[in-house]
């Protein structure tokens, strides 16, 4: 399953917004996901992202799903830095 993170906006800044994005995705995007299906998070078209937004989204994913998570189009400096920060915590 591929999730276009830009569907949540192109400037992703706050922890509450990240949590809200995850809850929306849980209700609408992930509702029919299979246990072994990979989740690809596509960061294409993201202009700005903070670690707090990403932490809320990924923490929600990891707490509710055991699926493998893949990251795509992570060349944006803020996306790259946020991923490094969140994934090393």
N, C-alpha and C positions, 0 to 999 in steps of 0.2 A: 504494500500500500504506500502510495506517495502522497505526502502532505506538502502543499505549497504554503510555506510560512507567510508569504506575502498576502495570502488571503486574510490575514489578521492585521494587515497594514504594512507600510514600508518603513515606518519609524516606530520601533518597539522599545519602550523605555522603562516602564515601571513594573514592580513586582505584582501589584494588583491586576494590571492589564495582562501579565503573563498567566496568572492564575485563571482569569476570566477566559482567556484564549484556550487554555487547556480544558476547562470545563465545557466550553462550547464544542471543542473537538471531541471530547469524550462522548458528548450527547449525540453529535451528528456525524462525525467522521469515523470514529473508532467503534461505533455501536455494533458493527458486524465483522470486526476483525477476528481472524482465526489465530489460534495460539502460536502456530509456527510461522506465521506470515511476518516478513520483515517490514519495518516501518522506515521509510525514507523521508527524512526532513529536507526539503529543498529550499534553500535560502536565496534563490534567484530573485532579483529585484528588491532586496532589502537594502535600504539606505543606511539606517542606524539601528543598532541593537545593543542593549545593555545586558551585562551578566545577570542582573536581577530578573529581567523578563525571561530570559532563557532558562535560568535556574528553576523558576516556577513551572514552566512548561515541561522541561525534562524531568524534574522531580515528580510531577504528576504522572507522567508516562511511566517512569520506573516504579512508582509505588503501586500502580494498578495493572500494569502489563509486563509480561516477561519476554515480549518479543524483542528481537535484535533491532537496534536502532542504527541507521546509516545516515550520514550527513553528506549532502550534495550542494555544490555551488557555494563553497565556504570562503571564496577568495576575498570578499569584502573584509576590510581590516577590523571593523567592529564585530562582525560575525565571528571571525577567526579568533580574536582576543576573547570574546565572550565564551566561545566553546572551550578554549584553553583554560579559562578561569573555572568554568562550571564543571568540566570533566576531571579536573584535578582536585576538586574539593572532596 
